[in-house]
Amino acid sequence: MASPRRRSLSRARSWRAEPIGSDFEAAAGDGVTLRGTRDGDGPPILLAHGLTAHRELVVHGSNALQRRGHEVIRYDARAHGESDAGPQGSRTYDHLGDDMEAVLAATVPAGGPLPVLAGHSMGAHTLVGLALRDPDRVAGLVVIGPAVVGGPAPDGGSWDALADGLERDGIDGFIAAYSEGLDPEWSETLIRIARDRLSVHRDLGALAAALREIPRSSPFDGLAELEGLDVPALVVASGDEADPTHPYAVAEAYAESLPRARLISEASGQSPLAWQGGRLSREIATFCAEDAVRERVG
Protein backbone atom coordinates (compact mmCIF):
# COMPACT_ATOMS: atom_id res chain seq x y z
CA MET A 1 0.00 0.00 0.00
CA ALA A 2 1.37 3.40 -0.96
CA SER A 3 2.25 5.81 1.81
CA PRO A 4 -0.03 8.87 2.28
CA ARG A 5 2.70 11.13 0.94
CA ARG A 6 3.15 9.05 -2.20
CA ARG A 7 -0.61 9.01 -2.81
CA SER A 8 -0.64 12.79 -2.54
CA LEU A 9 1.92 12.92 -5.35
CA SER A 10 0.21 10.55 -7.75
CA ARG A 11 -3.49 11.19 -7.13
CA ALA A 12 -4.15 14.86 -6.44
CA ARG A 13 -7.83 15.83 -6.34
CA SER A 14 -9.13 16.20 -9.91
CA TRP A 15 -11.18 19.38 -10.25
CA ARG A 16 -11.94 22.13 -12.69
CA ALA A 17 -14.47 24.90 -13.09
CA GLU A 18 -18.06 23.84 -13.85
CA PRO A 19 -18.02 22.29 -17.33
CA ILE A 20 -20.18 24.24 -19.73
CA GLY A 21 -19.02 22.68 -23.00
CA SER A 22 -17.91 19.39 -24.47
CA ASP A 23 -14.75 17.56 -23.46
CA PHE A 24 -12.33 16.28 -26.08
CA GLU A 25 -9.13 14.29 -26.35
CA ALA A 26 -6.22 14.84 -28.73
CA ALA A 27 -3.42 12.35 -29.37
CA ALA A 28 0.12 13.71 -29.51
CA GLY A 29 2.68 12.10 -31.78
CA ASP A 30 4.39 10.25 -28.92
CA GLY A 31 1.14 8.73 -27.68
CA VAL A 32 0.35 11.25 -24.95
CA THR A 33 -3.38 11.99 -24.64
CA LEU A 34 -4.24 15.65 -24.10
CA ARG A 35 -7.63 16.44 -22.57
CA GLY A 36 -9.58 19.64 -22.92
CA THR A 37 -12.91 21.41 -23.24
CA ARG A 38 -14.48 23.42 -26.04
CA ASP A 39 -17.59 25.60 -26.06
CA GLY A 40 -19.11 28.61 -27.78
CA ASP A 41 -19.76 29.22 -31.45
CA GLY A 42 -17.77 31.38 -33.84
CA PRO A 43 -14.12 32.03 -34.78
CA PRO A 44 -11.92 29.81 -32.60
CA ILE A 45 -9.65 30.96 -29.79
CA LEU A 46 -7.21 28.43 -28.32
CA LEU A 47 -6.17 29.06 -24.70
CA ALA A 48 -2.87 27.67 -23.34
CA HIS A 49 -2.03 27.85 -19.64
CA GLY A 50 1.20 28.34 -17.72
CA LEU A 51 3.48 25.96 -15.82
CA THR A 52 1.65 24.37 -12.82
CA ALA A 53 -1.69 25.83 -14.02
CA HIS A 54 -4.54 24.09 -15.88
CA ARG A 55 -7.01 24.66 -18.71
CA GLU A 56 -9.36 27.00 -16.81
CA LEU A 57 -6.65 29.38 -15.61
CA VAL A 58 -5.98 31.50 -18.69
CA VAL A 59 -9.17 33.55 -18.36
CA HIS A 60 -10.04 32.19 -14.90
CA GLY A 61 -13.44 30.75 -15.75
CA SER A 62 -14.76 33.82 -17.58
CA ASN A 63 -17.18 33.08 -20.45
CA ALA A 64 -16.96 36.58 -21.92
CA LEU A 65 -15.27 35.26 -25.07
CA GLN A 66 -18.13 32.87 -25.73
CA ARG A 67 -20.62 35.70 -25.21
CA ARG A 68 -18.69 37.79 -27.73
CA GLY A 69 -19.17 35.10 -30.40
CA HIS A 70 -16.14 32.81 -30.17
CA GLU A 71 -15.55 29.13 -29.80
CA VAL A 72 -13.12 28.74 -26.90
CA ILE A 73 -10.80 25.73 -26.87
CA ARG A 74 -8.65 25.02 -23.83
CA TYR A 75 -6.67 21.98 -22.76
CA ASP A 76 -4.35 20.70 -20.06
CA ALA A 77 -0.71 20.54 -21.13
CA ARG A 78 1.12 17.26 -20.74
CA ALA A 79 1.88 16.50 -17.07
CA HIS A 80 -0.85 18.96 -16.04
CA GLY A 81 -4.50 18.65 -15.04
CA GLU A 82 -6.15 15.61 -16.61
CA SER A 83 -3.72 15.11 -19.51
CA ASP A 84 -1.21 12.27 -19.61
CA ALA A 85 2.17 12.75 -17.97
CA GLY A 86 4.34 11.90 -20.96
CA PRO A 87 7.61 9.96 -20.74
CA GLN A 88 10.69 11.26 -18.97
CA GLY A 89 12.44 13.92 -21.02
CA SER A 90 9.33 14.78 -23.05
CA ARG A 91 8.29 17.88 -21.10
CA THR A 92 10.00 20.35 -23.41
CA TYR A 93 8.86 23.26 -25.55
CA ASP A 94 9.36 21.21 -28.70
CA HIS A 95 6.87 18.63 -27.39
CA LEU A 96 4.54 21.32 -26.07
CA GLY A 97 4.46 22.83 -29.56
CA ASP A 98 3.71 19.42 -31.05
CA ASP A 99 0.93 19.00 -28.48
CA MET A 100 -0.60 22.35 -29.43
CA GLU A 101 -0.54 21.27 -33.08
CA ALA A 102 -2.31 18.05 -32.11
CA VAL A 103 -5.03 19.96 -30.24
CA LEU A 104 -5.55 22.29 -33.20
CA ALA A 105 -5.75 19.32 -35.58
CA ALA A 106 -8.40 17.73 -33.35
CA THR A 107 -10.54 20.84 -32.87
CA VAL A 108 -10.09 23.32 -35.74
CA PRO A 109 -11.20 21.95 -39.14
CA ALA A 110 -8.76 22.33 -42.02
CA GLY A 111 -9.94 25.05 -44.37
CA GLY A 112 -12.04 26.70 -41.66
CA PRO A 113 -11.44 29.98 -39.82
CA LEU A 114 -7.90 30.38 -38.53
CA PRO A 115 -7.59 30.40 -34.72
CA VAL A 116 -6.30 33.11 -32.44
CA LEU A 117 -3.85 31.62 -29.94
CA ALA A 118 -3.83 33.08 -26.41
CA GLY A 119 -1.54 31.82 -23.70
CA HIS A 120 0.00 32.71 -20.36
CA SER A 121 3.69 32.23 -19.51
CA MET A 122 4.54 28.67 -20.63
CA GLY A 123 1.49 28.76 -22.89
CA ALA A 124 2.61 32.10 -24.34
CA HIS A 125 6.09 30.76 -25.07
CA THR A 126 4.57 27.66 -26.69
CA LEU A 127 2.25 29.55 -29.02
CA VAL A 128 5.02 31.90 -30.14
CA GLY A 129 7.17 28.88 -30.94
CA LEU A 130 4.29 27.32 -32.88
CA ALA A 131 3.66 30.53 -34.84
CA LEU A 132 7.34 30.64 -35.78
CA ARG A 133 6.96 27.18 -37.33
CA ASP A 134 4.12 28.33 -39.61
CA PRO A 135 2.77 31.89 -39.23
CA ASP A 136 0.09 31.31 -41.86
CA ARG A 137 -1.82 28.87 -39.66
CA VAL A 138 -2.83 31.47 -37.02
CA ALA A 139 -4.93 34.65 -37.16
CA GLY A 140 -3.31 36.34 -34.19
CA LEU A 141 -1.38 35.88 -30.97
CA VAL A 142 -2.17 36.97 -27.41
CA VAL A 143 1.03 36.71 -25.38
CA ILE A 144 0.21 36.99 -21.67
CA GLY A 145 2.97 37.30 -19.08
CA PRO A 146 5.94 35.94 -21.02
CA ALA A 147 8.87 35.09 -18.79
CA VAL A 148 11.68 33.88 -21.07
CA VAL A 149 13.36 35.41 -24.10
CA GLY A 150 14.55 32.24 -25.82
CA GLY A 151 18.19 31.42 -26.28
CA PRO A 152 20.19 28.91 -24.26
CA ALA A 153 18.12 27.14 -21.60
CA PRO A 154 18.92 28.26 -18.03
CA ASP A 155 19.59 25.93 -15.12
CA GLY A 156 16.65 24.88 -12.98
CA GLY A 157 17.17 27.42 -10.19
CA SER A 158 14.02 28.08 -8.20
CA TRP A 159 12.03 25.58 -10.29
CA ASP A 160 14.09 22.75 -8.82
CA ALA A 161 13.29 23.98 -5.31
CA LEU A 162 9.57 23.87 -6.14
CA ALA A 163 9.94 20.37 -7.60
CA ASP A 164 11.87 19.23 -4.50
CA GLY A 165 9.14 20.55 -2.22
CA LEU A 166 6.38 18.93 -4.28
CA GLU A 167 8.14 15.57 -4.26
CA ARG A 168 8.97 15.78 -0.57
CA ASP A 169 5.69 17.02 0.96
CA GLY A 170 3.15 17.39 -1.85
CA ILE A 171 1.27 20.68 -2.12
CA ASP A 172 2.45 21.83 1.32
CA GLY A 173 6.07 21.32 0.28
CA PHE A 174 5.54 23.30 -2.92
CA ILE A 175 3.94 26.15 -0.97
CA ALA A 176 6.80 26.21 1.54
CA ALA A 177 9.31 26.70 -1.29
CA TYR A 178 7.06 29.04 -3.28
CA SER A 179 6.32 31.37 -0.38
CA GLU A 180 9.95 32.30 0.22
CA GLY A 181 10.62 35.90 -0.80
CA LEU A 182 7.05 36.79 -1.78
CA ASP A 183 5.99 40.41 -1.39
CA PRO A 184 4.00 40.46 1.89
CA GLU A 185 1.34 42.63 0.27
CA TRP A 186 0.57 39.92 -2.29
CA SER A 187 1.70 36.71 -0.56
CA GLU A 188 -1.69 35.66 0.83
CA THR A 189 -3.34 35.98 -2.58
CA LEU A 190 -0.50 34.24 -4.41
CA ILE A 191 -0.41 31.32 -1.97
CA ARG A 192 -4.20 30.86 -2.17
CA ILE A 193 -4.06 30.85 -5.98
CA ALA A 194 -1.17 28.36 -5.95
CA ARG A 195 -2.99 25.96 -3.62
CA ASP A 196 -6.14 26.13 -5.75
CA ARG A 197 -4.37 25.39 -9.01
CA LEU A 198 -2.26 22.57 -7.60
CA SER A 199 -5.35 20.79 -6.28
CA VAL A 200 -6.52 20.19 -9.88
CA HIS A 201 -3.62 18.01 -11.06
CA ARG A 202 -4.16 14.28 -10.99
CA ASP A 203 -0.44 13.45 -10.93
CA LEU A 204 1.75 15.74 -8.85
CA GLY A 205 4.76 13.52 -9.47
CA ALA A 206 4.50 14.27 -13.19
CA LEU A 207 4.07 17.95 -12.43
CA ALA A 208 7.27 17.90 -10.36
CA ALA A 209 9.09 16.36 -13.33
CA ALA A 210 7.68 19.09 -15.58
CA LEU A 211 9.03 21.71 -13.18
CA ARG A 212 12.51 20.28 -13.76
CA GLU A 213 12.30 19.73 -17.52
CA ILE A 214 10.32 22.58 -19.08
CA PRO A 215 12.39 25.48 -17.67
CA ARG A 216 15.53 23.80 -19.01
CA SER A 217 14.17 23.85 -22.58
CA SER A 218 13.75 26.84 -24.84
CA PRO A 219 10.78 27.79 -27.06
CA PHE A 220 12.92 29.61 -29.65
CA ASP A 221 16.47 30.83 -30.10
CA GLY A 222 16.03 34.48 -29.15
CA LEU A 223 13.88 37.57 -29.53
CA ALA A 224 15.49 38.37 -32.87
CA GLU A 225 13.41 35.50 -34.33
CA LEU A 226 10.24 37.37 -33.42
CA GLU A 227 11.16 40.31 -35.61
CA GLY A 228 10.13 38.35 -38.72
CA LEU A 229 6.84 37.06 -37.29
CA ASP A 230 4.33 39.02 -39.37
CA VAL A 231 1.22 38.21 -37.31
CA PRO A 232 -1.02 40.59 -35.32
CA ALA A 233 -0.19 40.28 -31.63
CA LEU A 234 -1.38 41.56 -28.28
CA VAL A 235 1.15 41.41 -25.44
CA VAL A 236 -0.19 41.56 -21.88
CA ALA A 237 2.28 42.73 -19.23
CA SER A 238 2.03 42.59 -15.43
CA GLY A 239 3.52 44.90 -12.84
CA ASP A 240 6.57 43.49 -11.09
CA GLU A 241 5.33 44.19 -7.56
CA ALA A 242 2.57 41.55 -7.66
CA ASP A 243 4.01 39.24 -10.32
CA PRO A 244 7.81 39.42 -10.44
CA THR A 245 8.14 36.00 -12.10
CA HIS A 246 6.64 37.50 -15.27
CA PRO A 247 8.71 40.68 -15.59
CA TYR A 248 7.17 43.72 -17.24
CA ALA A 249 10.44 44.26 -19.11
CA VAL A 250 10.18 40.84 -20.78
CA ALA A 251 6.66 41.57 -22.04
CA GLU A 252 7.89 44.95 -23.24
CA ALA A 253 10.72 43.24 -25.14
CA TYR A 254 8.25 40.89 -26.84
CA ALA A 255 6.09 43.84 -27.90
CA GLU A 256 9.13 45.64 -29.28
CA SER A 257 10.31 42.55 -31.18
CA LEU A 258 7.00 41.47 -32.71
CA PRO A 259 6.45 43.80 -35.67
CA ARG A 260 2.64 43.95 -35.37
CA ALA A 261 2.25 43.93 -31.59
CA ARG A 262 0.77 46.34 -29.08
CA LEU A 263 1.35 46.22 -25.33
CA ILE A 264 -1.28 46.54 -22.61
CA SER A 265 -1.19 46.25 -18.82
CA GLU A 266 -3.21 47.05 -15.72
CA ALA A 267 -3.28 50.52 -14.22
CA SER A 268 -0.85 51.33 -11.42
CA GLY A 269 -1.96 49.82 -8.12
CA GLN A 270 -4.33 47.26 -9.67
CA SER A 271 -3.91 43.50 -9.55
CA PRO A 272 -2.26 42.12 -12.70
CA LEU A 273 -4.43 42.14 -15.80
CA ALA A 274 -3.48 38.49 -16.30
CA TRP A 275 -5.37 37.69 -13.07
CA GLN A 276 -8.53 39.56 -14.06
CA GLY A 277 -10.36 36.93 -16.13
CA GLY A 278 -13.31 39.04 -17.24
CA ARG A 279 -11.30 42.09 -18.20
CA LEU A 280 -8.60 40.00 -19.87
CA SER A 281 -11.27 38.21 -21.89
CA ARG A 282 -12.70 41.52 -23.05
CA GLU A 283 -9.26 42.69 -24.13
CA ILE A 284 -8.77 39.46 -26.09
CA ALA A 285 -12.19 39.86 -27.72
CA THR A 286 -11.40 43.46 -28.67
CA PHE A 287 -8.13 42.31 -30.23
CA CYS A 288 -9.95 39.59 -32.18
CA ALA A 289 -12.34 42.20 -33.55
CA GLU A 290 -9.53 44.29 -35.04
CA ASP A 291 -9.53 44.39 -38.84
CA ALA A 292 -6.01 42.95 -39.08
CA VAL A 293 -7.06 39.87 -37.12
CA ARG A 294 -10.46 39.42 -38.75
CA GLU A 295 -8.90 39.50 -42.21
CA ARG A 296 -6.66 36.59 -41.28
CA VAL A 297 -9.42 34.56 -39.59
CA GLY A 298 -11.08 34.11 -42.99
Secondary structure, 3 states (H helix, E strand, C coil): CCCHHHHHHHCCCCCCCCCCCEEEEEECCCCCEEEEEEECCCCEEEEECCCCCCCCCCCCCCCHHHHCCCEEEEECCCCCCCCCCCCCCCCCHHHHHHHHHHHHHHHCCCCCCCCEEEEECHHHHHHHHHHHHCHHHCCEEEEECCCCCCCCCCCCCHHHHHHHHHHHHHHHHHHHHHCCCCCHHHHHHHHHHHHHHHCCCCCHHHHHHHHHHHHHCCCCCCHHHHHHCCCCEEEECCCCCCCCCCCHHHHHHHHHHCCCEEEECCCCCCCCHHHCHHHHHHHHHHHHCCHHHHHHHC
